[in-house]
């Protein structure tokens, strides 16, 4: 997925590269990506981003990043007024609450419906962490 506001996504782009997901996200799709802005990564515990970017933690990083991706192109008008549990590319489900704005897990969508050649991006204010089952 091409990010139109690259300067806002430096941390996300670095994480996607470290996880080896660039080609996956440039694939045919369609995908819906809940893209955390740089300040979302700053909200993680101190040292967590550096830890996740280490090669030995690649699997965990892949899980976190693919938890932000949903198959299909889902726009905000398709979500409006609903509470849904949606399966992510990571394999588990995330709760989307679109009854008052749009929340995805613990993150709020702060910019919606950025169209890309292979899907749609919704900018979120937090990194969404999959919960262990």
N, CA, C and O atoms as CSV, one atom per row, in Angstrom:
chain,resi,resn,atom,element,x,y,z
A,1,UNK,N,N,0.857,-1.177,0.000
A,1,UNK,CA,C,0.000,0.000,0.000
A,1,UNK,C,C,0.896,1.231,0.000
A,1,UNK,O,O,1.837,1.328,0.788
A,2,UNK,N,N,0.603,2.138,-0.864
A,2,UNK,CA,C,1.366,3.381,-0.925
A,2,UNK,C,C,0.764,4.366,0.065
A,2,UNK,O,O,-0.443,4.610,0.052
A,3,UNK,N,N,1.603,4.927,0.918
A,3,UNK,CA,C,1.133,5.856,1.928
A,3,UNK,C,C,1.269,7.281,1.417
A,3,UNK,O,O,2.384,7.732,1.156
A,4,UNK,N,N,0.163,8.002,1.268
A,4,UNK,CA,C,0.235,9.354,0.713
A,4,UNK,C,C,0.892,10.360,1.650
A,4,UNK,O,O,1.345,11.409,1.190
A,5,UNK,N,N,0.958,10.079,2.930
A,5,UNK,CA,C,1.542,11.011,3.894
A,5,UNK,C,C,2.724,10.343,4.574
A,5,UNK,O,O,2.708,10.132,5.787
A,6,UNK,N,N,3.754,10.007,3.796
A,6,UNK,CA,C,4.856,9.182,4.265
A,6,UNK,C,C,5.506,9.750,5.527
A,6,UNK,O,O,5.895,8.979,6.405
A,7,UNK,N,N,5.636,11.075,5.645
A,7,UNK,CA,C,6.301,11.627,6.813
A,7,UNK,C,C,5.562,11.302,8.098
A,7,UNK,O,O,6.182,11.271,9.161
A,8,UNK,N,N,4.282,11.063,8.042
A,8,UNK,CA,C,3.505,10.710,9.225
A,8,UNK,C,C,3.640,9.237,9.589
A,8,UNK,O,O,3.216,8.826,10.670
A,9,UNK,N,N,4.220,8.445,8.707
A,9,UNK,CA,C,4.275,6.999,8.888
A,9,UNK,C,C,5.699,6.446,8.879
A,9,UNK,O,O,5.906,5.293,8.501
A,10,UNK,N,N,6.674,7.243,9.286
A,10,UNK,CA,C,8.066,6.778,9.268
A,10,UNK,C,C,8.247,5.506,10.097
A,10,UNK,O,O,8.901,4.564,9.650
A,11,UNK,N,N,7.673,5.475,11.301
A,11,UNK,CA,C,7.808,4.296,12.175
A,11,UNK,C,C,7.121,3.076,11.558
A,11,UNK,O,O,7.663,1.971,11.592
A,12,UNK,N,N,5.931,3.281,10.997
A,12,UNK,CA,C,5.197,2.181,10.375
A,12,UNK,C,C,5.972,1.639,9.179
A,12,UNK,O,O,6.101,0.425,9.025
A,13,UNK,N,N,6.485,2.519,8.339
A,13,UNK,CA,C,7.237,2.087,7.169
A,13,UNK,C,C,8.476,1.305,7.599
A,13,UNK,O,O,8.782,0.268,7.010
A,14,UNK,N,N,9.193,1.784,8.615
A,14,UNK,CA,C,10.366,1.065,9.119
A,14,UNK,C,C,9.976,-0.320,9.637
A,14,UNK,O,O,10.682,-1.301,9.403
A,15,UNK,N,N,8.849,-0.388,10.339
A,15,UNK,CA,C,8.385,-1.670,10.885
A,15,UNK,C,C,7.982,-2.628,9.771
A,15,UNK,O,O,8.307,-3.813,9.830
A,16,UNK,N,N,7.281,-2.132,8.759
A,16,UNK,CA,C,6.857,-2.970,7.631
A,16,UNK,C,C,8.084,-3.521,6.910
A,16,UNK,O,O,8.106,-4.689,6.522
A,17,UNK,N,N,9.106,-2.682,6.731
A,17,UNK,CA,C,10.345,-3.144,6.083
A,17,UNK,C,C,11.029,-4.198,6.951
A,17,UNK,O,O,11.442,-5.241,6.443
A,18,UNK,N,N,11.154,-3.939,8.256
A,18,UNK,CA,C,11.818,-4.885,9.160
A,18,UNK,C,C,11.089,-6.220,9.204
A,18,UNK,O,O,11.712,-7.268,9.375
A,19,UNK,N,N,9.774,-6.184,9.050
A,19,UNK,CA,C,8.973,-7.410,9.098
A,19,UNK,C,C,8.943,-8.140,7.762
A,19,UNK,O,O,8.438,-9.260,7.679
A,20,UNK,N,N,9.481,-7.515,6.710
A,20,UNK,CA,C,9.467,-8.149,5.396
A,20,UNK,C,C,8.091,-8.161,4.755
A,20,UNK,O,O,7.783,-9.059,3.972
A,21,UNK,N,N,7.253,-7.169,5.076
A,21,UNK,CA,C,5.874,-7.155,4.584
A,21,UNK,C,C,5.634,-6.188,3.431
A,21,UNK,O,O,4.492,-6.029,3.001
A,22,UNK,N,N,6.676,-5.536,2.920
A,22,UNK,CA,C,6.497,-4.538,1.869
A,22,UNK,C,C,5.797,-5.143,0.654
A,22,UNK,O,O,4.791,-4.605,0.188
A,23,UNK,N,N,6.320,-6.256,0.137
A,23,UNK,CA,C,5.726,-6.860,-1.055
A,23,UNK,C,C,4.314,-7.362,-0.790
A,23,UNK,O,O,3.450,-7.273,-1.662
A,24,UNK,N,N,4.073,-7.885,0.405
A,24,UNK,CA,C,2.729,-8.353,0.758
A,24,UNK,C,C,1.730,-7.210,0.674
A,24,UNK,O,O,0.661,-7.356,0.082
A,25,UNK,N,N,2.075,-6.074,1.266
A,25,UNK,CA,C,1.143,-4.948,1.295
A,25,UNK,C,C,1.037,-4.232,-0.050
A,25,UNK,O,O,0.097,-3.471,-0.280
A,26,UNK,N,N,1.997,-4.475,-0.931
A,26,UNK,CA,C,1.906,-3.932,-2.288
A,26,UNK,C,C,1.155,-4.893,-3.203
A,26,UNK,O,O,0.949,-4.592,-4.379
A,27,UNK,N,N,0.744,-6.047,-2.675
A,27,UNK,CA,C,0.077,-7.085,-3.461
A,27,UNK,C,C,-1.284,-6.638,-3.966
A,27,UNK,O,O,-1.711,-5.504,-3.752
A,28,UNK,N,N,-1.949,-7.561,-4.640
A,28,UNK,CA,C,-3.215,-7.260,-5.295
A,28,UNK,C,C,-4.309,-6.791,-4.350
A,28,UNK,O,O,-5.128,-5.947,-4.713
A,29,UNK,N,N,-4.325,-7.343,-3.124
A,29,UNK,CA,C,-5.390,-6.948,-2.208
A,29,UNK,C,C,-6.733,-7.436,-2.700
A,29,UNK,O,O,-6.808,-8.466,-3.370
A,30,UNK,N,N,-7.790,-6.721,-2.383
A,30,UNK,CA,C,-7.765,-5.455,-1.652
A,30,UNK,C,C,-7.560,-5.662,-0.146
A,30,UNK,O,O,-7.915,-6.696,0.419
A,31,UNK,N,N,-6.977,-4.642,0.472
A,31,UNK,CA,C,-6.729,-4.635,1.901
A,31,UNK,C,C,-7.324,-3.381,2.520
A,31,UNK,O,O,-7.436,-2.341,1.871
A,32,UNK,N,N,-7.701,-3.498,3.783
A,32,UNK,CA,C,-7.990,-2.331,4.605
A,32,UNK,C,C,-6.910,-2.302,5.663
A,32,UNK,O,O,-6.724,-3.269,6.402
A,33,UNK,N,N,-6.190,-1.177,5.733
A,33,UNK,CA,C,-5.102,-1.039,6.687
A,33,UNK,C,C,-5.460,0.045,7.692
A,33,UNK,O,O,-5.824,1.160,7.321
A,34,UNK,N,N,-5.353,-0.300,8.970
A,34,UNK,CA,C,-5.498,0.669,10.054
A,34,UNK,C,C,-4.068,1.087,10.400
A,34,UNK,O,O,-3.376,0.406,11.156
A,35,UNK,N,N,-3.639,2.218,9.835
A,35,UNK,CA,C,-2.240,2.632,9.852
A,35,UNK,C,C,-1.945,3.570,11.015
A,35,UNK,O,O,-2.445,4.695,11.049
A,36,UNK,N,N,-1.125,3.111,11.980
A,36,UNK,CA,C,-0.764,3.971,13.107
A,36,UNK,C,C,0.213,5.082,12.685
A,36,UNK,O,O,1.181,4.829,11.968
A,37,UNK,N,N,-0.053,6.293,13.134
A,37,UNK,CA,C,0.870,7.398,12.885
A,37,UNK,C,C,2.071,7.266,13.823
A,37,UNK,O,O,2.042,6.486,14.774
A,38,UNK,N,N,3.122,8.035,13.545
A,38,UNK,CA,C,4.350,7.937,14.338
A,38,UNK,C,C,4.103,8.093,15.835
A,38,UNK,O,O,4.689,7.364,16.635
A,39,UNK,N,N,3.251,9.026,16.221
A,39,UNK,CA,C,3.004,9.235,17.654
A,39,UNK,C,C,2.352,8.014,18.301
A,39,UNK,O,O,2.453,7.835,19.515
A,40,UNK,N,N,1.683,7.168,17.508
A,40,UNK,CA,C,1.111,5.931,18.046
A,40,UNK,C,C,2.219,4.997,18.532
A,40,UNK,O,O,2.086,4.358,19.576
A,41,UNK,N,N,3.309,4.920,17.772
A,41,UNK,CA,C,4.438,4.082,18.182
A,41,UNK,C,C,5.105,4.656,19.421
A,41,UNK,O,O,5.589,3.914,20.275
A,42,UNK,N,N,5.128,5.989,19.515
A,42,UNK,CA,C,5.713,6.639,20.692
A,42,UNK,C,C,4.912,6.311,21.952
A,42,UNK,O,O,5.438,6.402,23.061
A,43,UNK,N,N,3.643,5.931,21.786
A,43,UNK,CA,C,2.798,5.579,22.917
A,43,UNK,C,C,3.050,4.185,23.475
A,43,UNK,O,O,2.504,3.827,24.518
A,44,UNK,N,N,3.874,3.392,22.786
A,44,UNK,CA,C,4.220,2.061,23.295
A,44,UNK,C,C,5.212,2.218,24.447
A,44,UNK,O,O,5.863,3.256,24.567
A,45,UNK,N,N,5.329,1.199,25.290
A,45,UNK,CA,C,6.301,1.294,26.393
A,45,UNK,C,C,7.701,1.617,25.880
A,45,UNK,O,O,8.068,1.230,24.771
A,46,UNK,N,N,8.480,2.328,26.693
A,46,UNK,CA,C,9.834,2.731,26.329
A,46,UNK,C,C,10.666,1.519,25.888
A,46,UNK,O,O,10.727,0.512,26.592
A,47,UNK,N,N,11.299,1.627,24.727
A,47,UNK,CA,C,12.158,0.559,24.216
A,47,UNK,C,C,11.434,-0.506,23.409
A,47,UNK,O,O,12.079,-1.352,22.791
A,48,UNK,N,N,10.105,-0.481,23.402
A,48,UNK,CA,C,9.335,-1.538,22.734
A,48,UNK,C,C,9.538,-1.529,21.216
A,48,UNK,O,O,9.674,-2.591,20.609
A,49,UNK,N,N,9.559,-0.358,20.603
A,49,UNK,CA,C,9.745,-0.297,19.151
A,49,UNK,C,C,11.110,-0.875,18.776
A,49,UNK,O,O,11.204,-1.686,17.855
A,50,UNK,N,N,12.158,-0.468,19.474
A,50,UNK,CA,C,13.494,-1.007,19.195
A,50,UNK,C,C,13.529,-2.515,19.378
A,50,UNK,O,O,14.143,-3.224,18.580
A,51,UNK,N,N,12.877,-3.010,20.422
A,51,UNK,CA,C,12.838,-4.459,20.677
A,51,UNK,C,C,12.153,-5.177,19.523
A,51,UNK,O,O,12.643,-6.200,19.044
A,52,UNK,N,N,11.012,-4.638,19.075
A,52,UNK,CA,C,10.257,-5.285,18.000
A,52,UNK,C,C,11.006,-5.270,16.672
A,52,UNK,O,O,10.823,-6.169,15.851
A,53,UNK,N,N,11.838,-4.274,16.454
A,53,UNK,CA,C,12.558,-4.165,15.184
A,53,UNK,C,C,13.758,-5.099,15.091
A,53,UNK,O,O,14.342,-5.240,14.017
A,54,UNK,N,N,14.136,-5.741,16.198
A,54,UNK,CA,C,15.250,-6.696,16.171
A,54,UNK,C,C,14.845,-7.952,15.383
A,54,UNK,O,O,13.712,-8.422,15.490
A,55,UNK,N,N,15.782,-8.485,14.594
A,55,UNK,CA,C,15.461,-9.666,13.770
A,55,UNK,C,C,14.872,-10.833,14.550
A,55,UNK,O,O,14.012,-11.545,14.031
A,56,UNK,N,N,15.317,-11.043,15.782
A,56,UNK,CA,C,14.813,-12.187,16.555
A,56,UNK,C,C,13.344,-12.011,16.971
A,56,UNK,O,O,12.706,-12.971,17.403
A,57,UNK,N,N,12.814,-10.805,16.843
A,57,UNK,CA,C,11.413,-10.544,17.203
A,57,UNK,C,C,10.526,-10.315,15.977
A,57,UNK,O,O,9.414,-9.798,16.081
A,58,UNK,N,N,11.048,-10.715,14.815
A,58,UNK,CA,C,10.324,-10.475,13.559
A,58,UNK,C,C,8.922,-11.096,13.578
A,58,UNK,O,O,7.965,-10.466,13.128
A,59,UNK,N,N,8.791,-12.312,14.088
A,59,UNK,CA,C,7.485,-12.983,14.103
A,59,UNK,C,C,6.463,-12.159,14.894
A,59,UNK,O,O,5.322,-11.991,14.463
A,60,UNK,N,N,6.882,-11.653,16.044
A,60,UNK,CA,C,5.985,-10.834,16.866
A,60,UNK,C,C,5.614,-9.536,16.134
A,60,UNK,O,O,4.463,-9.102,16.178
A,61,UNK,N,N,6.588,-8.927,15.466
A,61,UNK,CA,C,6.338,-7.708,14.704
A,61,UNK,C,C,5.360,-7.975,13.557
A,61,UNK,O,O,4.447,-7.184,13.319
A,62,UNK,N,N,5.553,-9.085,12.853
A,62,UNK,CA,C,4.635,-9.466,11.769
A,62,UNK,C,C,3.218,-9.623,12.315
A,62,UNK,O,O,2.260,-9.147,11.705
A,63,UNK,N,N,3.081,-10.297,13.471
A,63,UNK,CA,C,1.756,-10.481,14.071
A,63,UNK,C,C,1.092,-9.138,14.384
A,63,UNK,O,O,-0.092,-8.947,14.103
A,64,UNK,N,N,1.850,-8.218,14.961
A,64,UNK,CA,C,1.282,-6.912,15.318
A,64,UNK,C,C,0.878,-6.154,14.059
A,64,UNK,O,O,-0.218,-5.598,13.995
A,65,UNK,N,N,1.750,-6.128,13.064
A,65,UNK,CA,C,1.441,-5.374,11.848
A,65,UNK,C,C,0.274,-5.974,11.078
A,65,UNK,O,O,-0.591,-5.240,10.599
A,66,UNK,N,N,0.235,-7.302,10.951
A,66,UNK,CA,C,-0.863,-7.915,10.192
A,66,UNK,C,C,-2.176,-7.865,10.966
A,66,UNK,O,O,-3.241,-8.083,10.389
A,67,UNK,N,N,-2.112,-7.580,12.264
A,67,UNK,CA,C,-3.320,-7.356,13.058
A,67,UNK,C,C,-3.979,-6.027,12.657
A,67,UNK,O,O,-5.152,-5.801,12.954
A,68,UNK,N,N,-3.231,-5.161,11.990
A,68,UNK,CA,C,-3.747,-3.872,11.519
A,68,UNK,C,C,-4.316,-3.957,10.109
A,68,UNK,O,O,-4.714,-2.940,9.542
A,69,UNK,N,N,-4.360,-5.170,9.530
A,69,UNK,CA,C,-4.792,-5.346,8.148
A,69,UNK,C,C,-5.982,-6.297,8.100
A,69,UNK,O,O,-5.977,-7.362,8.717
A,70,UNK,N,N,-7.001,-5.881,7.348
A,70,UNK,CA,C,-8.213,-6.680,7.172
A,70,UNK,C,C,-8.377,-6.945,5.673
A,70,UNK,O,O,-8.212,-6.034,4.863
A,71,UNK,N,N,-8.701,-8.191,5.300
A,71,UNK,CA,C,-8.945,-8.457,3.877
A,71,UNK,C,C,-10.143,-7.654,3.374
A,71,UNK,O,O,-11.122,-7.464,4.096
A,72,UNK,N,N,-10.058,-7.189,2.142
A,72,UNK,CA,C,-11.139,-6.422,1.533
A,72,UNK,C,C,-10.950,-4.929,1.746
A,72,UNK,O,O,-10.189,-4.505,2.617
A,73,UNK,N,N,-11.639,-4.149,0.954
A,73,UNK,CA,C,-11.581,-2.687,1.070
A,73,UNK,C,C,-12.838,-2.222,1.792
A,73,UNK,O,O,-13.928,-2.228,1.219
A,74,UNK,N,N,-12.686,-1.822,3.043
A,74,UNK,CA,C,-13.821,-1.430,3.878
A,74,UNK,C,C,-13.741,0.072,4.132
A,74,UNK,O,O,-12.771,0.568,4.704
A,75,UNK,N,N,-14.773,0.781,3.700
A,75,UNK,CA,C,-14.807,2.227,3.896
A,75,UNK,C,C,-15.647,2.566,5.124
A,75,UNK,O,O,-16.431,1.748,5.607
A,76,UNK,N,N,-15.467,3.776,5.612
A,76,UNK,CA,C,-16.151,4.176,6.841
A,76,UNK,C,C,-17.664,4.153,6.697
A,76,UNK,O,O,-18.369,3.861,7.662
A,77,UNK,N,N,-18.175,4.455,5.510
A,77,UNK,CA,C,-19.640,4.424,5.346
A,77,UNK,C,C,-20.178,2.995,5.438
A,77,UNK,O,O,-21.349,2.804,5.766
A,78,UNK,N,N,-19.357,2.001,5.157
A,78,UNK,CA,C,-19.780,0.603,5.308
A,78,UNK,C,C,-19.818,0.184,6.774
A,78,UNK,O,O,-20.503,-0.773,7.135
A,79,UNK,N,N,-19.078,0.906,7.619
A,79,UNK,CA,C,-19.003,0.582,9.040
A,79,UNK,C,C,-19.984,1.379,9.888
A,79,UNK,O,O,-20.363,0.945,10.976
A,80,UNK,N,N,-20.390,2.523,9.402
A,80,UNK,CA,C,-21.159,3.500,10.188
A,80,UNK,C,C,-22.317,2.863,10.947
A,80,UNK,O,O,-23.124,2.126,10.380
A,81,UNK,N,N,-22.381,3.168,12.256
A,81,UNK,CA,C,-23.485,2.731,13.104
A,81,UNK,C,C,-23.400,1.294,13.577
A,81,UNK,O,O,-24.315,0.812,14.245
A,82,UNK,N,N,-22.317,0.595,13.243
A,82,UNK,CA,C,-22.227,-0.827,13.577
A,82,UNK,C,C,-21.119,-1.111,14.593
A,82,UNK,O,O,-20.170,-0.341,14.747
A,83,UNK,N,N,-21.277,-2.235,15.271
A,83,UNK,CA,C,-20.211,-2.811,16.087
A,83,UNK,C,C,-19.957,-4.193,15.497
A,83,UNK,O,O,-20.853,-5.037,15.459
A,84,UNK,N,N,-18.728,-4.416,15.038
A,84,UNK,CA,C,-18.398,-5.654,14.336
A,84,UNK,C,C,-17.125,-6.283,14.895
A,84,UNK,O,O,-16.232,-5.582,15.370
A,85,UNK,N,N,-17.056,-7.583,14.835
A,85,UNK,CA,C,-15.809,-8.288,15.090
A,85,UNK,C,C,-15.319,-8.744,13.722
A,85,UNK,O,O,-16.007,-9.488,13.023
A,86,UNK,N,N,-14.118,-8.291,13.343
A,86,UNK,CA,C,-13.607,-8.529,12.000
A,86,UNK,C,C,-12.313,-9.326,12.085
A,86,UNK,O,O,-11.443,-9.012,12.897
A,87,UNK,N,N,-12.181,-10.354,11.252
A,87,UNK,CA,C,-10.959,-11.144,11.236
A,87,UNK,C,C,-9.853,-10.383,10.524
A,87,UNK,O,O,-10.061,-9.825,9.447
A,88,UNK,N,N,-8.678,-10.367,11.135
A,88,UNK,CA,C,-7.522,-9.670,10.575
A,88,UNK,C,C,-6.658,-10.650,9.789
A,88,UNK,O,O,-6.848,-11.863,9.878
A,89,UNK,N,N,-5.711,-10.123,9.022
A,89,UNK,CA,C,-4.761,-10.960,8.295
A,89,UNK,C,C,-3.911,-11.780,9.280
A,89,UNK,O,O,-3.462,-12.879,8.952
A,90,UNK,N,N,-3.697,-11.246,10.471
A,90,UNK,CA,C,-2.942,-11.953,11.514
A,90,UNK,C,C,-3.646,-13.243,11.921
A,90,UNK,O,O,-2.996,-14.193,12.356
A,91,UNK,N,N,-4.974,-13.284,11.782
A,91,UNK,CA,C,-5.715,-14.509,12.072
A,91,UNK,C,C,-6.684,-14.410,13.220
A,91,UNK,O,O,-7.565,-15.260,13.353
A,92,UNK,N,N,-6.552,-13.398,14.057
A,92,UNK,CA,C,-7.523,-13.217,15.130
A,92,UNK,C,C,-8.448,-12.056,14.774
A,92,UNK,O,O,-8.260,-11.394,13.753
A,93,UNK,N,N,-9.426,-11.819,15.603
A,93,UNK,CA,C,-10.417,-10.790,15.319
A,93,UNK,C,C,-10.168,-9.529,16.127
A,93,UNK,O,O,-9.612,-9.571,17.224
A,94,UNK,N,N,-10.589,-8.411,15.563
A,94,UNK,CA,C,-10.519,-7.127,16.240
A,94,UNK,C,C,-11.928,-6.530,16.252
A,94,UNK,O,O,-12.693,-6.694,15.302
A,95,UNK,N,N,-12.252,-5.845,17.331
A,95,UNK,CA,C,-13.554,-5.215,17.460
A,95,UNK,C,C,-13.515,-3.828,16.833
A,95,UNK,O,O,-12.652,-3.009,17.151
A,96,UNK,N,N,-14.462,-3.580,15.939
A,96,UNK,CA,C,-14.624,-2.251,15.342
A,96,UNK,C,C,-15.947,-1.689,15.838
A,96,UNK,O,O,-17.000,-2.299,15.653
A,97,UNK,N,N,-15.885,-0.528,16.467
A,97,UNK,CA,C,-17.078,0.154,16.981
A,97,UNK,C,C,-17.229,1.467,16.224
A,97,UNK,O,O,-16.469,2.411,16.440
A,98,UNK,N,N,-18.218,1.516,15.332
A,98,UNK,CA,C,-18.459,2.698,14.504
A,98,UNK,C,C,-19.778,3.374,14.876
A,98,UNK,O,O,-20.459,3.944,14.023
A,99,UNK,N,N,-20.131,3.301,16.171
A,99,UNK,CA,C,-21.384,3.920,16.606
A,99,UNK,C,C,-21.205,5.388,16.988
A,99,UNK,O,O,-22.172,6.149,17.008
A,100,UNK,N,N,-19.967,5.784,17.290
A,100,UNK,CA,C,-19.670,7.174,17.642
A,100,UNK,C,C,-18.242,7.437,17.169
A,100,UNK,O,O,-17.294,7.275,17.937
A,101,UNK,N,N,-18.087,7.842,15.909
A,101,UNK,CA,C,-16.764,7.835,15.299
A,101,UNK,C,C,-16.434,6.398,14.954
A,101,UNK,O,O,-17.333,5.566,14.838
A,102,UNK,N,N,-15.155,6.094,14.790
A,102,UNK,CA,C,-14.755,4.708,14.528
A,102,UNK,C,C,-13.575,4.371,15.432
A,102,UNK,O,O,-12.549,5.050,15.419
A,103,UNK,N,N,-13.742,3.299,16.225
A,103,UNK,CA,C,-12.663,2.769,17.061
A,103,UNK,C,C,-12.362,1.353,16.584
A,103,UNK,O,O,-13.263,0.575,16.271
A,104,UNK,N,N,-11.074,1.045,16.539
A,104,UNK,CA,C,-10.607,-0.284,16.166
A,104,UNK,C,C,-9.765,-0.767,17.327
A,104,UNK,O,O,-8.669,-0.258,17.561
A,105,UNK,N,N,-10.276,-1.751,18.058
A,105,UNK,CA,C,-9.608,-2.129,19.298
A,105,UNK,C,C,-9.569,-0.905,20.196
A,105,UNK,O,O,-10.604,-0.294,20.462
A,106,UNK,N,N,-8.374,-0.542,20.669
A,106,UNK,CA,C,-8.242,0.619,21.554
A,106,UNK,C,C,-7.850,1.883,20.795
A,106,UNK,O,O,-7.565,2.908,21.415
A,107,UNK,N,N,-7.831,1.828,19.467
A,107,UNK,CA,C,-7.392,2.965,18.648
A,107,UNK,C,C,-8.584,3.685,18.033
A,107,UNK,O,O,-9.620,3.087,17.744
A,108,UNK,N,N,-8.405,4.982,17.843
A,108,UNK,CA,C,-9.428,5.793,17.188
A,108,UNK,C,C,-8.975,6.118,15.772
A,108,UNK,O,O,-7.818,6.472,15.548
A,109,UNK,N,N,-9.898,5.994,14.814
A,109,UNK,CA,C,-9.596,6.401,13.438
A,109,UNK,C,C,-9.630,7.928,13.408
A,109,UNK,O,O,-10.649,8.548,13.713
A,110,UNK,N,N,-8.481,8.526,13.030
A,110,UNK,CA,C,-8.387,9.981,13.008
A,110,UNK,C,C,-8.424,10.547,11.590
A,110,UNK,O,O,-8.598,11.750,11.399
A,111,UNK,N,N,-8.260,9.675,10.601
A,111,UNK,CA,C,-8.465,10.049,9.202
A,111,UNK,C,C,-8.900,8.788,8.481
A,111,UNK,O,O,-8.228,7.759,8.548
A,112,UNK,N,N,-10.032,8.873,7.791
A,112,UNK,CA,C,-10.618,7.679,7.176
A,112,UNK,C,C,-10.564,7.749,5.652
A,112,UNK,O,O,-10.425,8.816,5.055
A,113,UNK,N,N,-10.680,6.579,5.059
A,113,UNK,CA,C,-10.963,6.436,3.634
A,113,UNK,C,C,-9.914,7.017,2.695
A,113,UNK,O,O,-10.256,7.699,1.728
A,114,UNK,N,N,-8.642,6.753,2.973
A,114,UNK,CA,C,-7.595,7.130,2.027
A,114,UNK,C,C,-7.514,5.998,1.007
A,114,UNK,O,O,-7.084,4.890,1.327
A,115,UNK,N,N,-7.926,6.286,-0.211
A,115,UNK,CA,C,-7.979,5.266,-1.252
A,115,UNK,C,C,-6.586,5.004,-1.812
A,115,UNK,O,O,-5.811,5.932,-2.043
A,116,UNK,N,N,-6.281,3.724,-2.026
A,116,UNK,CA,C,-5.017,3.322,-2.637
A,116,UNK,C,C,-5.331,2.413,-3.818
A,116,UNK,O,O,-6.486,2.057,-4.051
A,117,UNK,N,N,-4.307,2.046,-4.552
A,117,UNK,CA,C,-4.522,1.191,-5.722
A,117,UNK,C,C,-4.993,-0.207,-5.331
A,117,UNK,O,O,-5.568,-0.914,-6.159
A,118,UNK,N,N,-4.759,-0.618,-4.080
A,118,UNK,CA,C,-5.150,-1.973,-3.675
A,118,UNK,C,C,-5.920,-1.999,-2.355
A,118,UNK,O,O,-5.846,-2.972,-1.605
A,119,UNK,N,N,-6.654,-0.929,-2.079
A,119,UNK,CA,C,-7.465,-0.942,-0.868
A,119,UNK,C,C,-7.686,0.432,-0.299
A,119,UNK,O,O,-7.732,1.431,-1.017
A,120,UNK,N,N,-7.823,0.458,1.029
A,120,UNK,CA,C,-8.131,1.704,1.720
A,120,UNK,C,C,-7.345,1.749,3.027
A,120,UNK,O,O,-7.117,0.724,3.670
A,121,UNK,N,N,-6.938,2.959,3.406
A,121,UNK,CA,C,-6.212,3.173,4.658
A,121,UNK,C,C,-7.067,4.029,5.571
A,121,UNK,O,O,-7.668,5.015,5.143
A,122,UNK,N,N,-7.112,3.637,6.839
A,122,UNK,CA,C,-7.703,4.454,7.897
A,122,UNK,C,C,-6.568,4.735,8.879
A,122,UNK,O,O,-5.955,3.803,9.399
A,123,UNK,N,N,-6.288,5.996,9.134
A,123,UNK,CA,C,-5.208,6.376,10.031
A,123,UNK,C,C,-5.704,6.264,11.470
A,123,UNK,O,O,-6.777,6.769,11.801
A,124,UNK,N,N,-4.923,5.604,12.325
A,124,UNK,CA,C,-5.299,5.422,13.728
A,124,UNK,C,C,-4.264,6.057,14.650
A,124,UNK,O,O,-3.108,6.258,14.278
A,125,UNK,N,N,-4.717,6.366,15.869
A,125,UNK,CA,C,-3.880,7.092,16.827
A,125,UNK,C,C,-3.099,6.193,17.782
A,125,UNK,O,O,-2.344,6.694,18.616
A,126,UNK,N,N,-3.266,4.871,17.674
A,126,UNK,CA,C,-2.555,3.932,18.556
A,126,UNK,C,C,-2.176,2.691,17.778
A,126,UNK,O,O,-2.805,2.344,16.778
A,127,UNK,N,N,-1.140,2.032,18.253
A,127,UNK,CA,C,-0.790,0.705,17.730
A,127,UNK,C,C,-1.752,-0.277,18.406
A,127,UNK,O,O,-1.922,-0.261,19.625
A,128,UNK,N,N,-2.370,-1.122,17.597
A,128,UNK,CA,C,-3.340,-2.093,18.101
A,128,UNK,C,C,-2.597,-3.403,18.359
A,128,UNK,O,O,-2.022,-3.984,17.438
A,129,UNK,N,N,-2.609,-3.859,19.587
A,129,UNK,CA,C,-1.872,-5.073,19.954
A,129,UNK,C,C,-2.854,-6.248,20.048
A,129,UNK,O,O,-3.853,-6.175,20.763
A,130,UNK,N,N,-2.555,-7.342,19.310
A,130,UNK,CA,C,-3.429,-8.516,19.428
A,130,UNK,C,C,-3.406,-9.059,20.856
A,130,UNK,O,O,-2.359,-9.083,21.504
A,131,UNK,N,N,-4.547,-9.486,21.329
A,131,UNK,CA,C,-4.608,-10.058,22.679
A,131,UNK,C,C,-4.409,-11.560,22.584
A,131,UNK,O,O,-4.918,-12.213,21.672
A,132,UNK,N,N,-3.666,-12.094,23.530
A,132,UNK,CA,C,-3.425,-13.545,23.549
A,132,UNK,C,C,-4.724,-14.267,23.901
A,132,UNK,O,O,-5.466,-13.837,24.784
A,133,UNK,N,N,-4.986,-15.356,23.206
A,133,UNK,CA,C,-6.205,-16.128,23.473
A,133,UNK,C,C,-5.965,-17.130,24.573
A,133,UNK,O,O,-6.875,-17.874,24.939
